[in-house]
């Protein structure tokens, strides 16, 4: 699990095809690669990958065909900038929201507008994710924990503060940029419960409490 708080931006050094997948080698700017453990998880622009090699300032990850097909990783080339976050430990602060590193869909930045010292992005919203994206709810874009400023049926907006623009790849994002999306995990589970009709007459506080989403069951 991750928080969606990006700790570094790395650069793709090599992409080596391997049996339909690829070995991706990145060079972080500030993260100490030698501190990585082989087998540990790192979120790379929102996709949870496993460290398979490290040393000399480089870290390598294997991406299977499924990952390349369902995320932006299939388009990575040497020079691509990548958001990086190491997995949570039990003592870490949860400053963003719980992010699994499982990309739900690839979307496209439709518009970017200056807003004060920051910027507002409008991002396309695949139909399958639309029910999981709500105004003031959480969403991860390229692994970054963000709050939905406005939600429509086919698009949504996020407001980016200067810190996000300076410390993540969204600083360079504009119309046409493809991004990885991960919906909020709580929204996903509530939608799944509703899909199976486990709350006749709709969801209410009592039903949510019985399923462990806070409060006490009536």
N, C-alpha and C positions, 0 to 999 in steps of 0.2 A: 504494500500500500504506500501511497505518496500523499503529499499535501497540496500539490499544485503550486508550491513556491519554488521557483526556479533558482538553483544555486550557481549555475554556470552556463555559458554557451560554448559549445565545442564546434570544431570544423571537421567535416568529413575529409579524410586523407586518402582513403582507398575504398573501392567497392569491388569485391572479387566474387564473381558468380560461383555458386556451389550447388550443384544438383537441383536446379530450379530456384534455389534461394540465393542468398548472398552473405558474404562476411563483410561487415561494415567496420571500418577502422576510423576512430575519431581522435582528435587531439583537443582535450579540454583546455580552456584558457588558464584556469586557476585551480581546479580540483586536482588533488594529489593522486595521480594514477596508481602509484605504488601502494596506496592505502586501500585500493579496491581488492576485494577477495574474489578469487575465481569462483564463479557460480552466483555471485550476488546480483541483485536486480538493480537496474538503472532505468529511469524513465527517459527516453530519448524522443523529444518533441511529442510526448504523450504516450508513446508505445513502450511497454515494459519489456526490456531486453536483458539478456544474461551475459555477464562478462565471461568471455572465453579465453582471452589473452590480455595481458597488460604489461607495460614496461616501456621505458624510453619516452615517456610522456604520451604514449598512445594506449588506447583501450579498444578492444575488438569485440564485436557482438555478431552472432549468427541470426539471420532473419530467414524464416521459412517462407515458402511461396505464399501461404495464406496471409502472412503479415505484409509482404510486399504488395499483394493484390488489394488489401483492404485498408491500407494506410498510405501516407505520402512517401513512405520509405522507398517504394519502388522507383521513385523519381530522383532519389538522392544521387549526387555526383560529387567528385572532389571539389571542395570549396563550399558545399552546402552548409549553412549554419544550423545548429541543432541545440534546442533547449535541453539541459541536463538536470536531473534531480536524483539523488540516491534515495533508497527506500527508507521509510520511517523506522526509528527505533522506539521502544516503548516509553522512553524518557523524553521524546521530542515534543515540542509544542505543535499543536494542530492549528497553524495560523491561517490556512486556506480552507479546503474542505477535503473529505476523503476521496482520493483519486486512485482507481485501481490500475491504471496503465493499460486498460483494454479499450482500444479505439472503437467507437461505434460507427463512425462514418467519416468520410472525407467531404469537406465543404469548401466553398470558395468565398473569398472576401469580395463583396459586391461594391462597397464604397468606403471611403475614408474621409473624414472631415475633422479639421482642427476644432478643438473644444477647450477653451481656456489654455492652460499649459499642457493639456493632454490631447487626446484624440478620441473620436468615436468611430468604431468599425461596424459596418453592416455586413452580416455573414449569411450565406444561404443556409436554409434549414431543411434537410431531407425529411420527407413526409413521415418516415418511421420514427424519427426523433421528435417531431413537433409536439406530441402530447407530453413529452418529458421536459420541455423547456418552458419555464414560466418566468414572468417578470419578477425580479428580485431573487430568483433562484440562482443556483450555482451551475456553472458549466466549465469544462476544461477545454481550452483551445490550444493545441500544440503543447499540452501538458501544463498550461498556465491556469490556475484557479481564478475565475472571473465571475462577476455578478452580472446577470442579464439585466440590461437597462430597459429594454423593450422587446416584447415577443410578438411576432406575427405568425401567420400560418406557414409561410414559406421562407421566412427570414427572421433574424433577431439582431439586436444591437448590444454592444458592450462599450462602456466608457473606460478608456485606458489612462491611468495616471502617468506622470513623467517617469516615475521609477520603473514601471512596466515597460515603457518605451525604451528606456536606456539599458535595461538588464535582460531583455528577452528578444527573440527574433521578431516579435510583433512590431518592434520599432521600425522595421523595414517593410512591413506588410502593406499592401495596397490592392486595388482592384485586380482580380485575376490570381492572387496568391491562393494556393490550395493549403488547407489546414486540416489537422486531425481534430475531431470532436469526440468528447466523452461526456455523456449525460450524467447527472447526479445519481449516485447509486441508490439513494432513498427513493427518488422519483421512479427509478426503474422498477424497484420492488413493489411499490404501491400500485403502479400501472399493471404489473403482472398479477397481483391479487385481484384487481378489478376485472382483468381479462377473464379470470376463471369464475367470476360471479360469486366470490366469497363474501360479498357484502350486499345481500339483497336490499334493494332500495337505495343503494349508493354507499359511499364511504362516509363514516362519521367518526367522532372522537372515540367512541366506545370500541368500534371495530379496530381502529388503528392501535388502541391500547392493548387489545387482546393479542394482536400480532406483534407486540413488542416495540411499537414506535413511540413510546413515551406516554406518561400519564397512567391512570389506573382504570381498569375496565369497569364499566358500570355493572 
